[in-house]
Amino acid sequence: MAAAESDPKPASAVHSSAVKGGRTVEECQDMIRRSLRTPMVKFLKEHLEKAGCGFGEKFINAVHCDKEISGGYTRGEGIMVCSNHMNVQDEVNQVVIHELIHAYDDCRASNLDWANCAHHACSEIRAGHLSGDCHYKRELLRGFMKIRGHEQDCVRRRVMKSVIANPYCSEAAAKDAMEAVWDVCYNDTKPFDRAP
Protein backbone atom coordinates (compact mmCIF):
# COMPACT_ATOMS: atom_id res chain seq x y z
CA MET A 1 0.00 0.00 0.00
CA ALA A 2 1.39 3.41 -0.88
CA ALA A 3 1.04 6.44 1.30
CA ALA A 4 2.27 9.98 1.27
CA GLU A 5 5.43 10.58 3.25
CA SER A 6 3.48 12.35 5.99
CA ASP A 7 0.91 9.55 6.23
CA PRO A 8 1.73 7.26 9.18
CA LYS A 9 0.58 4.18 7.28
CA PRO A 10 3.19 1.99 5.56
CA ALA A 11 4.32 3.17 2.15
CA SER A 12 3.98 -0.36 0.95
CA ALA A 13 2.18 -3.25 2.57
CA VAL A 14 1.96 -6.95 1.86
CA HIS A 15 -1.59 -8.21 2.32
CA SER A 16 -1.97 -11.19 4.59
CA SER A 17 -3.40 -14.53 3.63
CA ALA A 18 -2.13 -16.07 6.87
CA VAL A 19 -4.37 -18.20 9.01
CA LYS A 20 -5.46 -17.00 12.44
CA GLY A 21 -3.02 -17.42 15.29
CA GLY A 22 0.28 -15.91 14.50
CA ARG A 23 3.28 -15.26 16.70
CA THR A 24 4.08 -12.95 19.56
CA VAL A 25 6.13 -9.86 18.78
CA GLU A 26 9.11 -11.45 20.57
CA GLU A 27 8.85 -14.71 18.59
CA CYS A 28 8.55 -12.77 15.34
CA GLN A 29 11.56 -10.60 16.22
CA ASP A 30 13.60 -13.82 16.63
CA MET A 31 12.32 -14.98 13.24
CA ILE A 32 13.39 -11.65 11.72
CA ARG A 33 16.89 -12.17 13.14
CA ARG A 34 16.98 -15.60 11.48
CA SER A 35 15.80 -14.12 8.18
CA LEU A 36 18.72 -11.66 8.25
CA ARG A 37 21.03 -14.67 7.88
CA THR A 38 19.38 -16.00 4.70
CA PRO A 39 21.30 -15.55 1.41
CA MET A 40 18.58 -13.45 -0.30
CA VAL A 41 18.21 -11.05 2.64
CA LYS A 42 22.00 -10.73 2.96
CA PHE A 43 22.20 -9.98 -0.79
CA LEU A 44 19.52 -7.29 -0.61
CA LYS A 45 21.05 -5.74 2.50
CA GLU A 46 24.45 -5.59 0.77
CA HIS A 47 22.93 -3.89 -2.28
CA LEU A 48 21.01 -1.40 -0.15
CA GLU A 49 24.33 -0.48 1.48
CA LYS A 50 26.03 -0.19 -1.93
CA ALA A 51 23.22 2.15 -3.01
CA GLY A 52 23.91 4.31 0.05
CA CYS A 53 21.03 3.12 2.21
CA GLY A 54 22.41 0.82 4.85
CA PHE A 55 20.24 0.02 7.82
CA GLY A 56 20.71 -0.71 11.48
CA GLU A 57 19.20 -3.10 14.01
CA LYS A 58 15.92 -1.20 14.34
CA PHE A 59 15.14 -1.04 10.59
CA ILE A 60 13.07 -4.26 10.58
CA ASN A 61 10.63 -4.67 13.47
CA ALA A 62 7.95 -7.10 14.54
CA VAL A 63 4.68 -5.41 15.47
CA HIS A 64 1.10 -6.43 16.21
CA CYS A 65 -1.10 -5.31 13.29
CA ASP A 66 -4.83 -4.62 13.35
CA LYS A 67 -5.12 -4.60 9.54
CA GLU A 68 -5.03 -7.74 7.39
CA ILE A 69 -1.50 -7.15 6.15
CA SER A 70 1.67 -9.18 6.63
CA GLY A 71 4.01 -6.21 6.77
CA GLY A 72 5.00 -2.95 5.21
CA TYR A 73 7.75 -0.48 4.43
CA THR A 74 7.65 3.20 5.38
CA ARG A 75 10.24 5.69 4.13
CA GLY A 76 12.36 6.98 7.00
CA GLU A 77 11.06 4.37 9.42
CA GLY A 78 11.84 0.97 7.94
CA ILE A 79 10.06 -2.35 7.70
CA MET A 80 7.39 -3.79 9.92
CA VAL A 81 6.48 -7.48 10.03
CA CYS A 82 3.04 -8.24 11.48
CA SER A 83 3.75 -10.88 14.12
CA ASN A 84 0.11 -11.83 14.57
CA HIS A 85 -0.11 -12.77 10.86
CA MET A 86 3.10 -14.84 10.80
CA ASN A 87 3.14 -18.57 11.53
CA VAL A 88 6.32 -20.00 10.00
CA GLN A 89 9.82 -18.77 9.19
CA ASP A 90 9.20 -18.80 5.43
CA GLU A 91 6.40 -16.24 5.82
CA VAL A 92 8.70 -13.88 7.74
CA ASN A 93 11.47 -14.37 5.17
CA GLN A 94 9.06 -13.53 2.33
CA VAL A 95 7.78 -10.36 3.98
CA VAL A 96 11.33 -9.19 4.76
CA ILE A 97 12.48 -9.86 1.18
CA HIS A 98 9.41 -8.19 -0.37
CA GLU A 99 9.77 -5.09 1.81
CA LEU A 100 13.55 -4.89 1.27
CA ILE A 101 12.86 -4.65 -2.47
CA HIS A 102 10.60 -1.67 -1.74
CA ALA A 103 13.35 -0.16 0.43
CA TYR A 104 15.85 -0.70 -2.39
CA ASP A 105 13.50 0.98 -4.90
CA ASP A 106 12.98 3.88 -2.51
CA CYS A 107 16.75 4.23 -2.11
CA ARG A 108 17.71 4.10 -5.78
CA ALA A 109 14.91 6.31 -7.11
CA SER A 110 15.24 9.69 -5.43
CA ASN A 111 11.95 10.85 -6.96
CA LEU A 112 9.86 7.82 -5.95
CA ASP A 113 6.47 9.09 -4.79
CA TRP A 114 4.38 6.47 -2.98
CA ALA A 115 1.27 8.60 -3.61
CA ASN A 116 1.86 8.22 -7.38
CA CYS A 117 -0.05 5.13 -8.52
CA ALA A 118 2.46 4.30 -11.28
CA HIS A 119 5.45 4.56 -8.91
CA HIS A 120 3.70 2.40 -6.33
CA ALA A 121 2.61 -0.15 -8.96
CA CYS A 122 6.15 -0.39 -10.32
CA SER A 123 7.65 -1.17 -6.93
CA GLU A 124 4.88 -3.71 -6.24
CA ILE A 125 5.48 -5.39 -9.62
CA ARG A 126 9.18 -5.65 -8.85
CA ALA A 127 8.65 -6.87 -5.28
CA GLY A 128 6.07 -9.45 -6.35
CA HIS A 129 8.22 -10.72 -9.21
CA LEU A 130 11.63 -10.69 -7.51
CA SER A 131 10.76 -11.77 -3.97
CA GLY A 132 9.34 -15.19 -4.75
CA ASP A 133 5.88 -14.14 -3.48
CA CYS A 134 4.38 -15.76 -6.55
CA HIS A 135 6.37 -18.99 -6.62
CA TYR A 136 4.26 -21.89 -7.87
CA LYS A 137 4.24 -23.68 -4.48
CA ARG A 138 3.07 -20.55 -2.65
CA GLU A 139 0.30 -20.09 -5.18
CA LEU A 140 -0.84 -23.69 -4.69
CA LEU A 141 -1.01 -23.09 -0.93
CA ARG A 142 -3.19 -20.03 -1.61
CA GLY A 143 -5.54 -22.18 -3.69
CA PHE A 144 -4.48 -20.91 -7.12
CA MET A 145 -3.71 -23.90 -9.33
CA LYS A 146 -3.13 -22.49 -12.79
CA ILE A 147 -0.30 -24.30 -14.57
CA ARG A 148 0.73 -21.73 -17.19
CA GLY A 149 1.18 -18.04 -16.57
CA HIS A 150 0.58 -18.34 -12.84
CA GLU A 151 3.49 -16.09 -11.87
CA GLN A 152 2.43 -13.04 -13.87
CA ASP A 153 -1.22 -13.53 -12.91
CA CYS A 154 -0.19 -13.70 -9.26
CA VAL A 155 1.97 -10.59 -9.50
CA ARG A 156 -0.88 -8.69 -11.20
CA ARG A 157 -3.39 -9.82 -8.56
CA ARG A 158 -1.11 -8.84 -5.67
CA VAL A 159 -0.14 -5.50 -7.27
CA MET A 160 -3.80 -4.60 -7.65
CA LYS A 161 -4.56 -5.55 -4.04
CA SER A 162 -1.73 -3.32 -2.76
CA VAL A 163 -2.21 -0.35 -5.07
CA ILE A 164 -6.00 -0.27 -4.55
CA ALA A 165 -5.28 0.02 -0.81
CA ASN A 166 -3.33 3.22 -1.55
CA PRO A 167 -5.65 6.09 -0.59
CA TYR A 168 -4.44 8.01 -3.66
CA CYS A 169 -5.35 5.27 -6.16
CA SER A 170 -8.81 4.19 -7.28
CA GLU A 171 -9.24 0.71 -8.72
CA ALA A 172 -9.27 2.14 -12.26
CA ALA A 173 -6.18 4.27 -11.60
CA ALA A 174 -4.39 1.27 -10.07
CA LYS A 175 -5.16 -0.91 -13.11
CA ASP A 176 -4.14 1.80 -15.58
CA ALA A 177 -0.92 2.46 -13.65
CA MET A 178 -0.03 -1.23 -13.47
CA GLU A 179 -0.61 -1.74 -17.20
CA ALA A 180 1.34 1.42 -18.11
CA VAL A 181 4.48 0.38 -16.21
CA TRP A 182 4.22 -3.42 -16.42
CA ASP A 183 6.84 -4.21 -19.10
CA VAL A 184 9.51 -1.85 -17.81
CA CYS A 185 9.05 -2.75 -14.15
CA TYR A 186 8.56 -6.50 -14.60
CA ASN A 187 11.79 -6.66 -16.61
CA ASP A 188 13.75 -4.47 -14.17
CA THR A 189 15.49 -7.06 -12.01
CA LYS A 190 17.97 -4.82 -10.18
CA PRO A 191 19.82 -5.54 -7.94
CA PHE A 192 19.65 -9.08 -9.37
CA ASP A 193 21.15 -9.99 -12.75
CA ARG A 194 17.90 -11.81 -13.54
CA ALA A 195 14.74 -12.72 -11.62
CA PRO A 196 15.66 -15.17 -8.84
Secondary structure, DSSP 8 states (H G I E B T S, - for coil): ----TTSSS-SEEEE----S----HHHHHHHHHHHTTSHHHHHHHHHHHHTT----GGGEEEE--SSSEEEEEETTTEEEEEGGG--SHHHHHHHHHHHHHHHHHHHH-TT--TTSHHHHHHHHHHHHHHSSTT-HHHHHHTT---SSSHHHHHHHHHHHHHHHTSTT--HHHHHHHHHHHHHHHHT--TTSSS--
